[in-house]
Amino acid sequence: MDGLSDLAALKPHQLWAVIVLFLPGFISLKLHRFIEQKQGTAAEALIDVVGFSLLNAAVLFWPIYLASIYLALPDPNYTYAIKNAFWVCVAGPVAWPIVFQLVRRFALRGGWLLGEQKSAFDAFFSTGQPCWVIVHLPDGSSIGGYFGSSSFASAHPHQGDFYLEELWELDDAGGFRRRIPNSKGALFQADDYVWLEFYWDQPAGQENENGRS
């Protein structure tokens, strides 16, 4: 209760300083973890919150300063303070995780950064490229399939599971013969197969040896 009493005793511009230090970073952290789909320790969270807030304060110094001036007046101008607070506590914190994600993707595609995939499985399926797949089963048999935009592969720590949107029969030479009628695909878990074989998908309109155009 003493902490709440201390906050209540702060003047508007002093309370604003506390908000600027923690709230933007907290919002950025939540959005960043939502985008990345991963969690961290409490210590990492605290560092990220402060880091995001300091970045936010450095870039949006002027709106922060103006809001402080309006709140420090004998008769605080809350209307103008709230307008500046929107950029500091909403627009900026939402923008930084998105900007970082776009920069990271650009750097990965340019080869300037190494990927964070935990396995070859993650690295391959994270590209999102459509391809033909031959699934080799433990009993020695094989089944073909198409991994496209409606397919999905899990990532670390649950890598190994994937869904193929189409199943195809294979001929004796291992080629893709025809799509299995009325099939909506299949879900494979890591223990269901021995190894996977991949083939490039051909651009639409071009013939390929898989029988798909």
Sine and cosine of phi, psi and omega as CSV:
sin_phi,cos_phi,sin_psi,cos_psi,sin_omega,cos_omega
0.00,0.00,-0.52,0.85,0.00,-1.00
-0.88,0.47,-0.62,0.79,0.01,-1.00
-0.89,0.46,-0.68,0.73,0.02,-1.00
-0.92,0.40,-0.60,0.80,0.03,-1.00
-0.91,0.41,-0.63,0.78,0.03,-1.00
-0.90,0.43,-0.65,0.76,0.03,-1.00
-0.91,0.41,-0.65,0.76,-0.01,-1.00
-0.91,0.42,-0.46,0.89,-0.03,-1.00
-0.99,0.14,-0.18,0.98,-0.01,-1.00
-0.95,0.32,0.55,-0.84,0.09,-1.00
-0.97,0.25,0.36,-0.93,-0.07,-1.00
-0.79,0.61,-0.69,0.73,-0.03,-1.00
-0.95,0.30,-0.44,0.90,0.07,-1.00
-0.96,0.28,-0.66,0.75,0.06,-1.00
-0.90,0.44,-0.58,0.81,0.04,-1.00
-0.88,0.48,-0.62,0.78,0.02,-1.00
-0.90,0.44,-0.63,0.78,0.04,-1.00
-0.92,0.40,-0.67,0.74,0.00,-1.00
-0.88,0.47,-0.70,0.72,-0.03,-1.00
-0.88,0.47,-0.53,0.85,-0.06,-1.00
-0.97,0.24,-0.48,0.88,-0.13,-0.99
-0.87,-0.50,-0.68,0.73,-0.12,-0.99
-0.89,0.46,-0.74,0.68,0.01,-1.00
-0.86,0.52,-0.66,0.75,0.01,-1.00
-0.91,0.41,-0.60,0.80,0.02,-1.00
-0.90,0.43,-0.69,0.72,0.02,-1.00
-0.90,0.43,-0.70,0.71,0.01,-1.00
-0.88,0.47,-0.66,0.75,-0.01,-1.00
-0.89,0.47,-0.71,0.70,-0.01,-1.00
-0.88,0.48,-0.69,0.72,0.00,-1.00
-0.93,0.36,-0.64,0.77,0.01,-1.00
-0.87,0.49,-0.70,0.71,0.00,-1.00
-0.94,0.34,-0.52,0.85,0.06,-1.00
-0.92,0.40,-0.66,0.75,0.00,-1.00
-0.93,0.37,-0.71,0.70,-0.06,-1.00
-0.98,0.19,-0.30,0.96,-0.02,-1.00
0.83,0.56,0.73,0.68,0.07,-1.00
-0.50,-0.86,0.40,-0.91,-0.03,-1.00
-0.92,-0.39,0.16,-0.99,0.02,-1.00
-0.59,-0.81,-0.04,-1.00,0.01,-1.00
-0.98,0.19,0.20,-0.98,0.02,-1.00
-0.90,0.44,-0.61,0.79,0.02,-1.00
-0.91,0.42,-0.67,0.74,0.04,-1.00
-0.90,0.44,-0.61,0.79,0.00,-1.00
-0.90,0.44,-0.68,0.74,0.00,-1.00
-0.89,0.45,-0.69,0.72,0.03,-1.00
-0.89,0.46,-0.68,0.74,0.00,-1.00
-0.91,0.41,-0.67,0.74,0.01,-1.00
-0.86,0.50,-0.75,0.66,0.00,-1.00
-0.91,0.41,-0.66,0.76,0.00,-1.00
-0.89,0.46,-0.73,0.68,0.04,-1.00
-0.88,0.47,-0.65,0.76,-0.01,-1.00
-0.91,0.42,-0.65,0.76,0.02,-1.00
-0.92,0.39,-0.65,0.76,0.07,-1.00
-0.88,0.48,-0.71,0.71,0.01,-1.00
-0.87,0.50,-0.67,0.74,-0.01,-1.00
-0.93,0.37,-0.59,0.81,-0.01,-1.00
-0.93,0.37,-0.66,0.75,-0.05,-1.00
-0.98,0.19,-0.61,0.79,-0.06,-1.00
-0.96,-0.27,0.64,0.77,-0.03,-1.00
-0.86,0.52,-0.68,0.74,-0.11,-0.99
-0.91,0.41,-0.74,0.67,0.08,-1.00
-0.87,0.49,-0.59,0.81,0.05,-1.00
-0.90,0.44,-0.69,0.72,0.00,-1.00
-0.90,0.45,-0.70,0.71,-0.01,-1.00
-0.90,0.44,-0.67,0.74,0.02,-1.00
-0.89,0.46,-0.62,0.79,0.03,-1.00
-0.90,0.44,-0.66,0.75,0.02,-1.00
-0.89,0.45,-0.72,0.69,-0.02,-1.00
-0.90,0.44,-0.59,0.81,-0.02,-1.00
-0.98,0.19,-0.33,0.94,-0.01,-1.00
-1.00,0.05,-0.12,0.99,0.02,-1.00
-0.91,0.42,0.48,-0.88,0.06,-1.00
-0.81,0.59,-0.62,0.79,0.11,-0.99
-0.90,-0.44,1.00,0.01,-0.12,-0.99
-0.79,0.61,0.70,-0.71,0.04,-1.00
-1.00,-0.07,1.00,0.00,-0.09,-1.00
-0.95,0.33,-0.47,0.88,-0.01,-1.00
-0.89,0.46,-0.78,0.62,0.01,-1.00
-0.93,0.37,-0.56,0.83,0.02,-1.00
-0.90,0.43,-0.65,0.76,-0.01,-1.00
-0.92,0.39,-0.60,0.80,0.03,-1.00
-0.88,0.48,-0.67,0.74,0.04,-1.00
-0.96,0.29,-0.56,0.83,0.00,-1.00
-0.91,0.41,-0.47,0.88,0.03,-1.00
-0.87,0.50,-0.71,0.71,-0.01,-1.00
-0.92,0.38,-0.57,0.82,-0.07,-1.00
-0.98,0.18,-0.63,0.78,-0.14,-0.99
-0.97,-0.25,-0.14,0.99,-0.01,-1.00
-0.80,-0.59,-0.90,0.44,-0.10,-1.00
-0.87,0.49,-0.78,0.63,-0.01,-1.00
-0.89,0.46,-0.80,0.60,-0.02,-1.00
-0.86,0.51,-0.55,0.84,0.03,-1.00
-0.96,0.28,-0.55,0.83,-0.08,-1.00
-0.95,0.31,-0.64,0.77,-0.16,-0.99
-0.87,0.48,-0.73,0.68,0.02,-1.00
-0.88,0.47,-0.60,0.80,0.01,-1.00
-0.92,0.38,-0.68,0.73,0.03,-1.00
-0.88,0.47,-0.70,0.71,0.01,-1.00
-0.88,0.48,-0.66,0.76,0.00,-1.00
-0.91,0.43,-0.67,0.74,0.02,-1.00
-0.91,0.41,-0.66,0.75,0.03,-1.00
-0.91,0.42,-0.65,0.76,0.00,-1.00
-0.89,0.45,-0.70,0.71,0.01,-1.00
-0.89,0.46,-0.66,0.75,0.01,-1.00
-0.89,0.45,-0.67,0.74,-0.01,-1.00
-0.93,0.38,-0.60,0.80,0.03,-1.00
-0.91,0.40,-0.68,0.73,0.01,-1.00
-0.92,0.39,-0.53,0.85,0.02,-1.00
-0.99,0.14,-0.09,1.00,0.01,-1.00
0.98,0.19,0.24,0.97,-0.02,-1.00
-0.99,0.10,-0.32,0.95,0.02,-1.00
-0.78,-0.63,0.50,-0.87,0.11,-0.99
-1.00,0.08,0.57,-0.82,0.01,-1.00
-0.93,0.36,0.31,-0.95,-0.01,-1.00
-0.98,-0.18,0.22,0.98,-0.02,-1.00
-0.89,0.46,0.61,-0.79,-0.05,-1.00
-1.00,0.03,-0.22,0.98,-0.05,-1.00
-0.43,-0.90,0.21,-0.98,0.07,-1.00
-0.90,0.44,-0.56,0.83,0.05,-1.00
-0.85,0.53,-0.76,0.65,0.02,-1.00
-0.89,0.46,-0.70,0.72,-0.07,-1.00
-0.88,0.47,-0.66,0.75,-0.04,-1.00
-0.94,0.35,-0.80,0.61,-0.10,-0.99
-0.96,0.28,-0.33,0.94,0.01,-1.00
-0.93,0.36,-0.29,0.96,0.02,-1.00
-0.94,0.33,-0.42,0.91,0.01,-1.00
0.95,0.31,0.21,0.98,-0.02,-1.00
-0.98,0.21,0.73,-0.68,0.06,-1.00
-0.92,0.39,0.54,-0.84,-0.02,-1.00
-0.31,-0.95,0.25,-0.97,0.11,-0.99
-1.00,-0.06,0.62,-0.79,-0.09,-1.00
-0.77,-0.63,0.71,-0.70,0.19,-0.98
-0.93,-0.36,0.87,-0.49,-0.03,-1.00
-0.99,-0.13,0.89,-0.46,0.01,-1.00
-1.00,-0.06,0.89,-0.46,-0.10,-0.99
-1.00,0.01,0.34,-0.94,-0.03,-1.00
-0.86,0.51,-0.47,0.88,-0.03,-1.00
-0.99,0.12,0.07,1.00,0.03,-1.00
0.99,-0.10,-0.20,0.98,0.03,-1.00
-0.99,0.11,0.20,-0.98,-0.01,-1.00
-0.65,-0.76,0.43,-0.90,0.07,-1.00
-0.63,-0.77,0.60,-0.80,-0.01,-1.00
-0.99,-0.11,0.31,-0.95,0.02,-1.00
-0.28,-0.96,0.24,-0.97,0.02,-1.00
-0.89,-0.46,0.80,-0.60,0.04,-1.00
-0.98,-0.22,0.97,-0.26,-0.04,-1.00
-0.83,-0.56,-0.41,-0.91,-0.09,-1.00
-0.92,0.40,-0.39,0.92,0.02,-1.00
-1.00,-0.10,0.03,1.00,0.04,-1.00
-1.00,0.03,0.20,-0.98,-0.06,-1.00
-0.45,-0.89,0.58,-0.82,0.09,-1.00
-0.74,-0.68,0.71,-0.70,0.00,-1.00
-0.97,0.25,0.32,-0.95,-0.02,-1.00
-0.85,-0.53,0.09,-1.00,0.02,-1.00
-0.79,0.61,0.70,-0.72,0.16,0.99
-1.00,-0.08,0.27,0.96,-0.03,-1.00
-0.89,-0.46,0.51,0.86,-0.05,-1.00
-0.92,0.39,0.39,-0.92,-0.01,-1.00
0.91,-0.42,-0.40,0.92,0.01,-1.00
-1.00,-0.06,0.67,-0.75,0.05,-1.00
-0.45,-0.89,0.38,-0.93,0.01,-1.00
-0.87,-0.49,0.78,-0.63,0.08,-1.00
-0.97,-0.23,0.80,-0.60,-0.07,-1.00
-0.96,0.27,-0.35,0.94,0.03,-1.00
-0.71,-0.70,0.60,-0.80,0.13,-0.99
-0.92,-0.39,0.66,-0.75,-0.04,-1.00
-0.79,-0.62,0.61,-0.79,0.12,-0.99
-0.97,0.23,0.56,-0.83,0.01,-1.00
-0.96,-0.29,0.56,-0.83,0.08,-1.00
-1.00,0.06,-0.04,-1.00,-0.07,-1.00
-0.91,0.42,-0.42,0.91,-0.01,-1.00
-1.00,0.02,0.01,1.00,0.00,-1.00
1.00,0.06,0.18,0.98,0.04,-1.00
-1.00,0.07,0.33,-0.94,-0.01,-1.00
-0.99,0.16,0.91,-0.42,-0.11,-0.99
-1.00,0.07,-0.88,0.48,0.01,-1.00
-0.35,-0.94,0.40,-0.91,0.02,-1.00
-0.95,0.32,0.66,-0.75,0.02,-1.00
-0.94,0.35,0.84,-0.54,-0.06,-1.00
-0.86,0.50,0.61,-0.79,0.09,-1.00
0.88,0.48,0.24,0.97,0.01,-1.00
-0.99,0.11,0.68,-0.73,0.09,-1.00
-0.96,-0.27,0.40,0.92,0.02,-1.00
1.00,-0.07,-0.20,-0.98,-0.02,-1.00
-0.42,-0.91,0.48,-0.88,0.05,-1.00
-0.97,-0.26,0.79,-0.61,0.01,-1.00
-0.89,-0.45,0.71,-0.70,0.12,-0.99
-0.98,-0.21,0.28,-0.96,-0.13,-0.99
-0.83,0.56,-0.54,0.84,-0.03,-1.00
-0.99,0.13,-0.09,1.00,-0.08,-1.00
-1.00,0.10,-0.24,0.97,-0.08,-1.00
-0.65,-0.76,0.29,-0.96,0.00,-1.00
-0.99,-0.12,-0.75,0.66,0.05,-1.00
-0.41,-0.91,0.25,-0.97,-0.06,-1.00
-0.86,-0.51,0.57,-0.82,0.01,-1.00
-0.84,-0.54,0.76,-0.65,-0.09,-1.00
-0.88,-0.48,0.56,-0.83,0.07,-1.00
-0.71,-0.71,0.57,-0.82,0.00,-1.00
-0.88,0.48,0.60,-0.80,0.17,-0.99
-1.00,0.06,0.58,-0.81,-0.01,-1.00
-1.00,-0.02,0.56,-0.83,0.06,-1.00
-0.84,0.54,0.48,-0.88,-0.02,-1.00
-0.85,0.53,0.68,-0.73,0.04,-1.00
0.99,-0.11,-0.22,0.97,0.02,-1.00
-0.98,-0.22,0.58,-0.81,0.03,-1.00
-0.97,0.26,0.52,-0.85,0.11,-0.99
-0.61,-0.79,0.26,-0.96,-0.08,-1.00
-0.97,0.26,-0.10,1.00,0.00,-1.00
-0.99,0.10,-0.19,0.98,-0.05,-1.00
1.00,0.08,0.20,0.98,0.01,-1.00
-0.88,-0.47,0.67,-0.75,-0.01,-1.00
-0.92,-0.39,0.00,0.00,0.00,0.00
